[in-house]
Amino acid sequence: MARFKLRIKKSAAKELEAIPRKSDRRRLVARIQALAENPRPRGCKKLSGSERYRIRQGSYRIVYAIEDDQFVVYVVKIGDRKRVYRTL
């Protein structure tokens, strides 16, 4: 399988920096980096109504889009499970 390029939206990067616990940030970064190898890992879910996917990391969610023809993964939003879907 080809390696995908990762693109992170500026707002998603700010959301990642705003996470208070350093250990949670590290786990999220590792999870995002793993998307370059496999953009549809076990446990990912396609969101209804859009061409976006989500993966879980603890109580946080990573919302992203995949462009298979260009081999790009766009990370759109990172946040707590209670609030991450509200502004999509």
C-alpha positions in Angstrom: 0.0 0.0 0.0 1.3 3.5 -0.9 2.1 5.9 1.9 -0.3 8.8 2.2 0.7 12.4 2.8 -0.7 14.0 5.9 -2.3 17.5 5.8 -3.5 19.1 9.1 -5.9 22.0 9.0 -4.6 25.0 11.0 -7.6 24.9 13.3 -7.0 21.2 14.0 -3.4 21.9 14.9 -4.6 24.6 17.4 -7.1 22.1 18.8 -4.3 19.6 19.3 -2.1 22.1 21.1 -5.0 23.1 23.4 -5.3 19.6 24.8 -4.1 19.9 28.4 -2.3 16.6 29.0 0.9 16.0 27.2 0.4 12.2 27.2 -2.9 12.6 25.4 -1.3 14.9 22.8 1.4 12.3 22.2 -1.1 9.5 21.6 -3.1 11.6 19.2 0.0 12.6 17.2 1.0 8.9 17.0 -2.5 8.0 15.9 -2.5 10.7 13.2 0.9 9.6 11.9 -0.3 6.1 11.6 -3.0 7.3 9.2 -0.2 7.9 6.6 0.3 4.1 6.5 -3.3 3.0 6.7 -6.0 5.7 6.3 -8.8 3.3 7.2 -7.5 1.5 10.3 -9.5 -1.0 12.3 -12.2 0.9 14.2 -12.5 3.9 11.9 -16.1 5.0 11.1 -17.4 6.8 8.0 -19.5 9.8 9.1 -23.0 10.0 7.6 -23.7 12.9 5.4 -20.1 13.6 4.3 -17.0 12.0 3.0 -15.2 12.1 6.3 -14.1 9.5 8.8 -13.3 9.4 12.5 -11.1 7.4 14.7 -11.1 7.3 18.5 -8.2 7.9 20.8 -9.4 7.7 24.4 -12.1 10.3 24.9 -10.9 12.3 21.8 -11.9 12.0 18.2 -9.9 12.7 15.1 -12.1 13.6 12.1 -10.4 13.4 8.7 -11.0 13.2 4.9 -9.2 10.9 2.5 -8.4 11.7 -1.1 -7.5 8.3 -2.5 -6.6 9.6 -6.0 -4.0 12.0 -4.6 -2.9 9.8 -1.6 -3.7 12.6 0.9 -5.3 12.4 4.4 -6.7 15.8 5.6 -7.1 16.0 9.4 -10.1 18.4 9.8 -10.9 18.4 13.5 -9.6 17.0 16.8 -11.5 17.3 20.0 -13.4 15.8 22.9 -16.0 13.3 21.9 -18.8 15.5 23.3 -18.0 18.5 21.2 -16.1 17.4 18.1 -19.2 16.8 15.8 -21.1 20.0 16.6 -19.4 22.3 14.0 -19.0 19.8 11.1 
